[in-house]
Amino acid sequence: MIRHLFKLIWNKKGSHALLIVEIWASFMVLFGLATLIVINVGNYRQPLGFSYDNVWAISLKSNQDTVEVAQKLQRAMQRLQSYPEVESVSRMSSNFPFSASQMSNGYEYGKQKVSADSYVADENFAKTLDMTVTLGRWYRSADSIGKYTPIVINQKTREALFTNENPLGKIIDKRLKVVGVVDNFKAKGEFMTNKPAIFELLKADQPWHDTMLIKVKPGTDAVFEAKVVKDIAIMMNGWSVEVDYLTDSRKNQHNLVLVPVIIALIICTFLLINVALGLFGVLNLSIAKRRGEIGLRRAIGATGNGISSQFVGEIWVLATFSLLIGLLFAMQFPLLNVFDVESGIYVTAILIAVLVIYAIVTLCALFPSRQAATIQPAVALHEE
């Protein structure tokens, strides 16, 4: 039966060519969309690595002021620490969590190399973001006295540079000494891939890192924000002050990921609707042209379920031809490691796309095939 169906569709491949191309195109679009969804769902399920609730980022820009910049930043930090509404203050580089800014550098240990996101932050950074150190400790200001600059690395960096070796006390790039390890740190949000990251101690005399992270008490509102901006502006005349809530910045990062996925989902939905309508029309036309054949088969003993199963089988075979062509393209992605994505993600996306295609063609075939099953042999033969 299956061999007969394949032979039947193959003999009519010319008339079904456009439909085969449409199903193939739908499969490829579905494969791309499913890959995006699988990647983002997998990323979302991994821990963020820090807490963003009640944390604000205050960006201070000196503009034309070049006199004692580092000292002024330290005074601003002390002023922020003096507010009773503030639980913790940390000074860091401009690439604070959920910001649009990003810094990355190459690091080397022995023969191992890794490209990692680079963050420069003071000793209060982990406290402000409720980060947990899984091995060793977070650096302190006192660690700056010495030949090497103390750093904390995340687990991804540890795996890339040290594999199973204990990283504590190891020297990276001949100037950085590992004092601690954290687990995840996904600075761009839950949908970000967990990448290597390195945190370097910020020294108080460095004038170019002008972002303050403050953790405020729950319930602190915009009134306090206005007070902070006013006080800092008075204290640091000529400087610009900008406040970002990490909760709002997180939403912006989510939108950057979700909007393209939603657009792709809409396009894919319209494409699938068009293909479904085409399949529905082709089946109805095929049944109308084959009423005599259906009547004859019913007259010699074919059951309604048998007629229905044949039409569903034909559309499945048609879809299979399209999917075989699509698989030739889709399987190149895991085999060639395209975009450096795990092969398991591509395989999962392929399975999802195949199941969706078969589900759609089955739904499109059910109603016309049931109509064909109700054709009475006497009526059909009389019409012929």
C-alpha positions as a Markdown table, in Angstrom:
| # | Residue | x | y | z |
|---|---|---|---|---|
| 1 | Met | 0.0 | 0.0 | 0.0 |
| 2 | Ile | 2.8 | 2.4 | 1.0 |
| 3 | Arg | 4.8 | 1.5 | -2.1 |
| 4 | His | 1.7 | 2.1 | -4.3 |
| 5 | Leu | 1.1 | 5.6 | -2.7 |
| 6 | Phe | 4.7 | 6.6 | -3.3 |
| 7 | Lys | 4.5 | 5.4 | -6.9 |
| 8 | Leu | 1.2 | 7.3 | -7.4 |
| 9 | Ile | 2.5 | 10.6 | -6.1 |
| 10 | Trp | 5.8 | 10.2 | -8.0 |
| 11 | Asn | 3.9 | 9.7 | -11.3 |
| 12 | Lys | 2.1 | 13.0 | -10.5 |
| 13 | Lys | 5.1 | 14.9 | -9.3 |
| 14 | Gly | 4.8 | 17.5 | -12.1 |
| 15 | Ser | 1.3 | 18.5 | -11.0 |
| 16 | His | 2.3 | 18.6 | -7.4 |
| 17 | Ala | 5.7 | 20.4 | -7.8 |
| 18 | Leu | 4.4 | 23.8 | -6.6 |
| 19 | Leu | 2.8 | 22.2 | -3.5 |
| 20 | Ile | 6.0 | 20.3 | -2.8 |
| 21 | Val | 8.0 | 23.5 | -2.9 |
| 22 | Glu | 5.5 | 25.3 | -0.6 |
| 23 | Ile | 5.8 | 22.5 | 2.0 |
| 24 | Trp | 9.6 | 22.5 | 1.7 |
| 25 | Ala | 9.7 | 26.3 | 2.2 |
| 26 | Ser | 7.3 | 26.0 | 5.2 |
| 27 | Phe | 9.6 | 23.3 | 6.7 |
| 28 | Met | 12.7 | 25.5 | 6.3 |
| 29 | Val | 11.0 | 28.5 | 7.9 |
| 30 | Leu | 9.6 | 26.3 | 10.7 |
| 31 | Phe | 13.1 | 24.9 | 11.3 |
| 32 | Gly | 14.6 | 28.3 | 11.6 |
| 33 | Leu | 11.8 | 29.5 | 14.0 |
| 34 | Ala | 12.0 | 26.3 | 16.0 |
| 35 | Thr | 15.8 | 26.7 | 16.4 |
| 36 | Leu | 15.3 | 30.2 | 17.7 |
| 37 | Ile | 12.6 | 29.1 | 20.2 |
| 38 | Val | 14.6 | 26.1 | 21.4 |
| 39 | Ile | 17.7 | 28.2 | 22.0 |
| 40 | Asn | 15.8 | 30.9 | 23.9 |
| 41 | Val | 13.8 | 28.4 | 26.0 |
| 42 | Gly | 17.0 | 26.6 | 26.9 |
| 43 | Asn | 18.7 | 29.9 | 27.8 |
| 44 | Tyr | 15.7 | 31.0 | 29.8 |
| 45 | Arg | 15.7 | 27.9 | 31.9 |
| 46 | Gln | 19.3 | 28.6 | 33.1 |
| 47 | Pro | 19.8 | 30.7 | 36.2 |
| 48 | Leu | 20.6 | 34.4 | 35.7 |
| 49 | Gly | 23.3 | 34.4 | 38.3 |
| 50 | Phe | 22.3 | 37.7 | 40.1 |
| 51 | Ser | 19.4 | 39.6 | 41.5 |
| 52 | Tyr | 18.2 | 42.8 | 39.8 |
| 53 | Asp | 15.2 | 43.7 | 42.1 |
| 54 | Asn | 15.5 | 47.2 | 43.6 |
| 55 | Val | 18.8 | 47.9 | 41.9 |
| 56 | Trp | 19.4 | 51.2 | 40.0 |
| 57 | Ala | 22.3 | 52.1 | 37.7 |
| 58 | Ile | 23.5 | 55.7 | 38.0 |
| 59 | Ser | 25.7 | 56.8 | 35.1 |
| 60 | Leu | 27.8 | 59.9 | 35.9 |
| 61 | Lys | 29.4 | 61.7 | 32.9 |
| 62 | Ser | 32.1 | 64.3 | 33.6 |
| 63 | Asn | 31.6 | 66.1 | 30.2 |
| 64 | Gln | 34.3 | 68.8 | 30.1 |
| 65 | Asp | 35.4 | 68.3 | 33.7 |
| 66 | Thr | 38.9 | 66.7 | 33.8 |
| 67 | Val | 40.0 | 67.8 | 37.3 |
| 68 | Glu | 40.2 | 65.2 | 40.1 |
| 69 | Val | 37.6 | 63.0 | 38.3 |
| 70 | Ala | 38.4 | 59.9 | 40.4 |
| 71 | Gln | 38.2 | 61.8 | 43.7 |
| 72 | Lys | 34.8 | 63.3 | 42.7 |
| 73 | Leu | 33.5 | 59.8 | 41.8 |
| 74 | Gln | 34.6 | 58.6 | 45.2 |
| 75 | Arg | 32.8 | 61.5 | 46.9 |
| 76 | Ala | 29.6 | 60.7 | 44.9 |
| 77 | Met | 29.8 | 57.1 | 46.0 |
| 78 | Gln | 30.2 | 58.1 | 49.7 |
| 79 | Arg | 27.2 | 60.4 | 49.3 |
| 80 | Leu | 25.1 | 57.6 | 47.9 |
| 81 | Gln | 26.1 | 55.3 | 50.8 |
| 82 | Ser | 25.0 | 58.0 | 53.3 |
| 83 | Tyr | 21.3 | 57.7 | 52.3 |
| 84 | Pro | 19.2 | 55.6 | 54.6 |
| 85 | Glu | 17.2 | 54.3 | 51.6 |
| 86 | Val | 20.4 | 52.7 | 50.1 |
| 87 | Glu | 21.4 | 49.3 | 51.2 |
| 88 | Ser | 24.6 | 48.9 | 49.1 |
| 89 | Val | 26.6 | 50.8 | 46.5 |
| 90 | Ser | 29.0 | 49.5 | 43.9 |
| 91 | Arg | 31.1 | 51.3 | 41.3 |
| 92 | Met | 31.7 | 49.6 | 38.0 |
| 93 | Ser | 32.4 | 50.0 | 34.3 |
| 94 | Ser | 29.7 | 51.2 | 31.9 |
| 95 | Asn | 28.6 | 47.7 | 30.9 |
| 96 | Phe | 26.2 | 47.2 | 33.9 |
| 97 | Pro | 23.7 | 44.4 | 33.8 |
| 98 | Phe | 21.0 | 44.8 | 31.0 |
| 99 | Ser | 22.8 | 47.8 | 29.5 |
| 100 | Ala | 23.5 | 48.2 | 25.8 |
| 101 | Ser | 27.2 | 48.5 | 26.5 |
| 102 | Gln | 29.5 | 45.5 | 26.2 |
| 103 | Met | 33.2 | 44.9 | 26.7 |
| 104 | Ser | 35.0 | 41.7 | 25.8 |
| 105 | Asn | 38.7 | 40.7 | 25.8 |
| 106 | Gly | 40.8 | 37.7 | 24.9 |
| 107 | Tyr | 42.4 | 35.8 | 27.9 |
| 108 | Glu | 45.1 | 33.2 | 28.0 |
| 109 | Tyr | 46.3 | 30.6 | 30.4 |
| 110 | Gly | 49.0 | 28.3 | 29.2 |
| 111 | Lys | 47.9 | 27.0 | 25.8 |
| 112 | Gln | 44.2 | 27.7 | 26.4 |
| 113 | Lys | 42.6 | 30.9 | 25.1 |
| 114 | Val | 39.1 | 32.3 | 25.6 |
| 115 | Ser | 37.1 | 35.4 | 24.6 |
| 116 | Ala | 35.2 | 36.6 | 27.7 |
| 117 | Asp | 33.0 | 39.5 | 28.7 |
| 118 | Ser | 35.0 | 41.8 | 30.9 |
| 119 | Tyr | 33.6 | 43.7 | 33.9 |
| 120 | Val | 35.5 | 46.1 | 36.1 |
| 121 | Ala | 33.8 | 46.4 | 39.5 |
| 122 | Asp | 34.7 | 47.1 | 43.1 |
| 123 | Glu | 34.4 | 44.9 | 46.2 |
| 124 | Asn | 30.7 | 45.6 | 46.7 |
| 125 | Phe | 29.6 | 44.3 | 43.3 |
| 126 | Ala | 28.6 | 40.8 | 44.4 |
| 127 | Lys | 26.8 | 42.1 | 47.5 |
| 128 | Thr | 24.8 | 44.7 | 45.5 |
| 129 | Leu | 23.6 | 42.0 | 43.0 |
| 130 | Asp | 23.3 | 39.1 | 45.5 |
| 131 | Met | 25.8 | 37.0 | 43.6 |
| 132 | Thr | 27.0 | 33.7 | 45.1 |
| 133 | Val | 30.6 | 32.7 | 45.0 |
| 134 | Thr | 30.8 | 29.0 | 44.5 |
| 135 | Leu | 34.6 | 28.6 | 44.9 |
| 136 | Gly | 37.1 | 30.9 | 46.7 |
| 137 | Arg | 35.9 | 34.4 | 47.6 |
| 138 | Trp | 35.1 | 37.8 | 46.1 |
| 139 | Tyr | 38.0 | 40.1 | 45.9 |
| 140 | Arg | 38.6 | 43.0 | 48.4 |
| 141 | Ser | 40.2 | 46.4 | 48.0 |
| 142 | Ala | 43.1 | 45.2 | 50.1 |
| 143 | Asp | 43.9 | 42.7 | 47.3 |
| 144 | Ser | 45.0 | 45.6 | 45.0 |
| 145 | Ile | 48.3 | 45.7 | 46.9 |
| 146 | Gly | 50.5 | 43.3 | 45.1 |
| 147 | Lys | 51.9 | 42.4 | 41.8 |
| 148 | Tyr | 48.7 | 40.9 | 40.3 |
| 149 | Thr | 45.2 | 42.3 | 39.9 |
| 150 | Pro | 42.6 | 40.0 | 41.6 |
| 151 | Ile | 39.8 | 38.7 | 39.4 |
| 152 | Val | 36.7 | 36.5 | 39.8 |
| 153 | Ile | 35.7 | 34.2 | 36.9 |
| 154 | Asn | 32.5 | 32.4 | 36.1 |
| 155 | Gln | 32.1 | 28.7 | 35.5 |
| 156 | Lys | 32.2 | 29.0 | 31.7 |
| 157 | Thr | 35.6 | 30.7 | 31.9 |
| 158 | Arg | 36.9 | 28.1 | 34.3 |
| 159 | Glu | 35.8 | 25.3 | 31.9 |
| 160 | Ala | 37.5 | 27.0 | 28.9 |
| 161 | Leu | 40.8 | 27.8 | 30.6 |
| 162 | Phe | 41.3 | 25.3 | 33.4 |
| 163 | Thr | 39.0 | 22.3 | 32.6 |
| 164 | Asn | 39.2 | 20.2 | 35.7 |
| 165 | Glu | 42.0 | 22.1 | 37.3 |
| 166 | Asn | 41.5 | 24.2 | 40.5 |
| 167 | Pro | 41.7 | 27.8 | 39.2 |
| 168 | Leu | 42.3 | 29.5 | 42.5 |
| 169 | Gly | 45.6 | 31.3 | 42.6 |
| 170 | Lys | 46.3 | 30.8 | 38.9 |
| 171 | Ile | 47.7 | 33.7 | 36.9 |
| 172 | Ile | 46.0 | 34.7 | 33.6 |
| 173 | Asp | 47.7 | 36.9 | 31.0 |
| 174 | Lys | 50.6 | 37.4 | 33.4 |
| 175 | Arg | 48.8 | 40.1 | 35.4 |
| 176 | Leu | 45.5 | 38.7 | 36.7 |
| 177 | Lys | 45.1 | 36.4 | 39.7 |
| 178 | Val | 42.0 | 34.2 | 40.2 |
| 179 | Val | 40.6 | 34.5 | 43.7 |
| 180 | Gly | 37.0 | 33.2 | 43.2 |
| 181 | Val | 34.5 | 31.5 | 40.9 |
| 182 | Val | 30.8 | 32.3 | 40.4 |
| 183 | Asp | 28.4 | 30.1 | 38.5 |
| 184 | Asn | 26.3 | 31.9 | 35.8 |
| 185 | Phe | 26.4 | 35.5 | 34.9 |
| 186 | Lys | 24.0 | 36.4 | 32.1 |
| 187 | Ala | 24.3 | 40.2 | 32.0 |
| 188 | Lys | 21.9 | 40.7 | 29.0 |
| 189 | Gly | 19.0 | 38.8 | 30.6 |
| 190 | Glu | 17.5 | 35.4 | 30.8 |
| 191 | Phe | 17.5 | 34.8 | 27.0 |
| 192 | Met | 21.3 | 35.4 | 26.9 |
| 193 | Thr | 23.6 | 32.5 | 26.3 |
| 194 | Asn | 25.7 | 31.8 | 29.4 |
| 195 | Lys | 29.1 | 33.0 | 28.2 |
| 196 | Pro | 32.6 | 33.3 | 29.8 |
| 197 | Ala | 32.9 | 36.4 | 32.0 |
| 198 | Ile | 35.7 | 37.9 | 34.1 |
| 199 | Phe | 35.4 | 40.4 | 36.9 |
| 200 | Glu | 38.4 | 42.6 | 37.6 |
| 201 | Leu | 38.9 | 44.7 | 40.7 |
| 202 | Leu | 38.2 | 48.4 | 40.2 |
| 203 | Lys | 40.8 | 50.6 | 41.9 |
| 204 | Ala | 39.6 | 53.8 | 43.5 |
| 205 | Asp | 42.0 | 56.0 | 41.6 |
| 206 | Gln | 40.7 | 54.9 | 38.2 |
| 207 | Pro | 38.8 | 57.9 | 36.7 |
| 208 | Trp | 37.2 | 56.3 | 33.7 |
| 209 | His | 34.7 | 53.9 | 35.3 |
| 210 | Asp | 31.8 | 56.2 | 36.3 |
| 211 | Thr | 28.7 | 53.9 | 36.8 |
| 212 | Met | 27.2 | 53.4 | 40.3 |
| 213 | Leu | 25.0 | 50.4 | 41.1 |
| 214 | Ile | 22.8 | 51.1 | 44.1 |
| 215 | Lys | 20.5 | 48.6 | 45.9 |
| 216 | Val | 17.6 | 50.5 | 47.5 |
| 217 | Lys | 15.2 | 49.3 | 50.1 |
| 218 | Pro | 11.9 | 47.9 | 48.9 |
| 219 | Gly | 9.3 | 50.6 | 48.3 |
| 220 | Thr | 11.8 | 53.3 | 47.4 |
| 221 | Asp | 10.1 | 55.5 | 44.7 |
| 222 | Ala | 10.8 | 58.2 | 42.2 |
| 223 | Val | 10.8 | 60.9 | 44.9 |
| 224 | Phe | 14.1 | 59.5 | 46.2 |
| 225 | Glu | 15.4 | 59.2 | 42.6 |
| 226 | Ala | 14.8 | 62.9 | 42.0 |
| 227 | Lys | 16.5 | 63.7 | 45.3 |
| 228 | Val | 19.6 | 61.7 | 44.4 |
| 229 | Val | 19.8 | 63.3 | 40.9 |
| 230 | Lys | 19.5 | 66.8 | 42.4 |
| 231 | Asp | 22.1 | 66.2 | 45.2 |
| 232 | Ile | 24.6 | 64.7 | 42.8 |
| 233 | Ala | 24.1 | 67.5 | 40.2 |
| 234 | Ile | 24.7 | 70.1 | 42.9 |
| 235 | Met | 27.8 | 68.3 | 44.3 |
| 236 | Met | 29.3 | 67.7 | 40.8 |
| 237 | Asn | 28.6 | 70.8 | 38.9 |
| 238 | Gly | 28.7 | 70.4 | 35.1 |
| 239 | Trp | 28.3 | 66.6 | 35.3 |
| 240 | Ser | 25.3 | 64.7 | 33.8 |
| 241 | Val | 23.4 | 62.2 | 35.9 |
| 242 | Glu | 21.3 | 59.4 | 34.4 |
| 243 | Val | 19.3 | 56.8 | 36.4 |
| 244 | Asp | 18.3 | 53.4 | 35.0 |
| 245 | Tyr | 16.1 | 50.8 | 36.8 |
| 246 | Leu | 17.5 | 47.4 | 36.1 |
| 247 | Thr | 13.9 | 46.0 | 36.0 |
| 248 | Asp | 13.2 | 48.4 | 33.1 |
| 249 | Ser | 16.5 | 47.7 | 31.3 |
| 250 | Arg | 15.7 | 44.0 | 31.6 |
| 251 | Lys | 12.4 | 44.5 | 29.8 |
| 252 | Asn | 14.3 | 46.3 | 27.0 |
| 253 | Gln | 16.7 | 43.4 | 26.6 |
| 254 | His | 13.8 | 40.9 | 26.5 |
| 255 | Asn | 12.2 | 43.0 | 23.7 |
| 256 | Leu | 15.3 | 42.8 | 21.6 |
| 257 | Val | 15.1 | 39.0 | 21.7 |
| 258 | Leu | 11.3 | 38.5 | 21.6 |
| 259 | Val | 10.3 | 41.0 | 18.9 |
| 260 | Pro | 12.3 | 39.2 | 16.1 |
| 261 | Val | 10.9 | 35.8 | 17.3 |
| 262 | Ile | 7.3 | 37.2 | 17.3 |
| 263 | Ile | 7.8 | 38.7 | 13.8 |
| 264 | Ala | 9.2 | 35.3 | 12.5 |
| 265 | Leu | 6.2 | 33.5 | 14.2 |
| 266 | Ile | 3.7 | 35.8 | 12.4 |
| 267 | Ile | 5.4 | 35.3 | 9.0 |
| 268 | Cys | 5.6 | 31.5 | 9.6 |
| 269 | Thr | 1.9 | 31.4 | 10.6 |
| 270 | Phe | 0.8 | 33.2 | 7.4 |
| 271 | Leu | 2.9 | 30.9 | 5.3 |
| 272 | Leu | 1.5 | 27.8 | 6.9 |
| 273 | Ile | -2.1 | 29.1 | 6.5 |
| 274 | Asn | -1.4 | 29.6 | 2.8 |
| 275 | Val | 0.1 | 26.1 | 2.5 |
| 276 | Ala | -2.9 | 24.6 | 4.4 |
| 277 | Leu | -5.4 | 26.4 | 2.1 |
| 278 | Gly | -3.5 | 25.1 | -0.9 |
| 279 | Leu | -3.5 | 21.5 | 0.4 |
| 280 | Phe | -7.2 | 21.8 | 1.2 |
| 281 | Gly | -8.0 | 23.0 | -2.3 |
| 282 | Val | -5.9 | 20.4 | -4.0 |
| 283 | Leu | -7.5 | 17.6 | -2.1 |
| 284 | Asn | -11.0 | 18.9 | -2.8 |
| 285 | Leu | -10.2 | 19.2 | -6.5 |
| 286 | Ser | -8.6 | 15.7 | -6.6 |
| 287 | Ile | -11.7 | 14.2 | -5.0 |
| 288 | Ala | -14.0 | 15.9 | -7.5 |
| 289 | Lys | -11.9 | 14.6 | -10.4 |
| 290 | Arg | -11.8 | 11.0 | -9.0 |
| 291 | Arg | -15.4 | 10.5 | -8.0 |
| 292 | Gly | -15.7 | 7.8 | -10.6 |
| 293 | Glu | -12.7 | 6.0 | -9.3 |
| 294 | Ile | -14.0 | 6.3 | -5.7 |
| 295 | Gly | -17.4 | 5.0 | -6.7 |
| 296 | Leu | -15.8 | 2.0 | -8.5 |
| 297 | Arg | -13.6 | 1.2 | -5.5 |
| 298 | Arg | -16.6 | 1.4 | -3.2 |
| 299 | Ala | -18.6 | -0.8 | -5.6 |
| 300 | Ile | -16.0 | -3.6 | -5.4 |
| 301 | Gly | -15.9 | -3.5 | -1.6 |
| 302 | Ala | -13.6 | -0.7 | -0.4 |
| 303 | Thr | -14.7 | 0.7 | 2.9 |
| 304 | Gly | -15.2 | 4.4 | 3.8 |
| 305 | Asn | -12.3 | 4.2 | 6.2 |
| 306 | Gly | -10.1 | 2.7 | 3.5 |
| 307 | Ile | -10.9 | 5.5 | 1.0 |
| 308 | Ser | -10.3 | 8.1 | 3.8 |
| 309 | Ser | -7.0 | 6.5 | 4.7 |
| 310 | Gln | -5.8 | 6.5 | 1.1 |
| 311 | Phe | -6.3 | 10.3 | 0.7 |
| 312 | Val | -4.6 | 11.0 | 4.1 |
| 313 | Gly | -1.7 | 8.6 | 3.0 |
| 314 | Glu | -1.3 | 10.4 | -0.3 |
| 315 | Ile | -0.9 | 13.8 | 1.4 |
| 316 | Trp | 1.5 | 12.2 | 3.9 |
| 317 | Val | 3.6 | 10.9 | 1.0 |
| 318 | Leu | 3.5 | 14.3 | -0.7 |
| 319 | Ala | 4.7 | 15.9 | 2.6 |
| 320 | Thr | 7.4 | 13.2 | 2.9 |
| 321 | Phe | 8.9 | 14.1 | -0.5 |
| 322 | Ser | 9.1 | 17.8 | 0.6 |
| 323 | Leu | 10.6 | 16.9 | 4.0 |
| 324 | Leu | 13.3 | 14.7 | 2.5 |
| 325 | Ile | 14.4 | 17.6 | 0.4 |
| 326 | Gly | 14.2 | 19.9 | 3.5 |
| 327 | Leu | 16.2 | 17.5 | 5.6 |
| 328 | Leu | 19.0 | 17.5 | 3.0 |
| 329 | Phe | 19.4 | 21.2 | 3.8 |
| 330 | Ala | 18.6 | 21.2 | 7.5 |
| 331 | Met | 21.0 | 18.4 | 8.4 |
| 332 | Gln | 23.9 | 20.5 | 7.2 |
| 333 | Phe | 23.5 | 22.8 | 10.2 |
| 334 | Pro | 24.4 | 20.3 | 12.9 |
| 335 | Leu | 26.9 | 18.5 | 10.7 |
| 336 | Leu | 28.8 | 21.7 | 9.9 |
| 337 | Asn | 28.2 | 23.3 | 13.4 |
| 338 | Val | 26.8 | 26.4 | 11.8 |
| 339 | Phe | 26.6 | 29.5 | 14.1 |
| 340 | Asp | 28.4 | 27.4 | 16.8 |
| 341 | Val | 25.1 | 26.0 | 18.1 |
| 342 | Glu | 24.9 | 22.6 | 19.7 |
| 343 | Ser | 23.8 | 19.9 | 17.3 |
| 344 | Gly | 21.1 | 18.7 | 19.8 |
| 345 | Ile | 19.4 | 22.1 | 19.4 |
| 346 | Tyr | 19.2 | 21.7 | 15.6 |
| 347 | Val | 18.0 | 18.0 | 15.9 |
| 348 | Thr | 15.3 | 19.1 | 18.3 |
| 349 | Ala | 14.2 | 21.9 | 15.9 |
| 350 | Ile | 14.1 | 19.5 | 13.0 |
| 351 | Leu | 11.9 | 17.1 | 14.9 |
| 352 | Ile | 9.5 | 19.9 | 15.9 |
| 353 | Ala | 9.3 | 21.2 | 12.3 |
| 354 | Val | 8.6 | 17.7 | 11.0 |
| 355 | Leu | 5.9 | 17.1 | 13.5 |
| 356 | Val | 4.2 | 20.4 | 12.8 |
| 357 | Ile | 4.3 | 19.8 | 9.0 |
| 358 | Tyr | 2.7 | 16.3 | 9.4 |
| 359 | Ala | 0.1 | 17.7 | 11.9 |
| 360 | Ile | -0.9 | 20.4 | 9.4 |
| 361 | Val | -1.2 | 18.2 | 6.4 |
| 362 | Thr | -3.1 | 15.6 | 8.4 |
| 363 | Leu | -5.6 | 18.3 | 9.6 |
| 364 | Cys | -6.0 | 19.6 | 6.0 |
| 365 | Ala | -6.6 | 16.0 | 4.7 |
| 366 | Leu | -9.1 | 14.9 | 7.4 |
| 367 | Phe | -12.2 | 16.8 | 6.2 |
| 368 | Pro | -11.9 | 16.2 | 2.4 |
| 369 | Ser | -11.0 | 12.5 | 3.0 |
| 370 | Arg | -14.1 | 12.1 | 5.2 |
| 371 | Gln | -16.2 | 13.6 | 2.4 |
| 372 | Ala | -14.7 | 11.2 | -0.1 |
| 373 | Ala | -15.6 | 8.3 | 2.3 |
| 374 | Thr | -19.3 | 9.3 | 2.2 |
| 375 | Ile | -19.5 | 9.1 | -1.6 |
| 376 | Gln | -22.0 | 6.4 | -2.6 |
| 377 | Pro | -20.9 | 4.1 | -5.4 |
| 378 | Ala | -24.2 | 4.2 | -7.3 |
| 379 | Val | -24.3 | 8.0 | -7.3 |
| 380 | Ala | -20.7 | 8.4 | -8.4 |
| 381 | Leu | -21.0 | 5.8 | -11.2 |
| 382 | His | -24.2 | 7.3 | -12.4 |
| 383 | Glu | -22.6 | 10.8 | -12.6 |
| 384 | Glu | -19.7 | 9.2 | -14.6 |
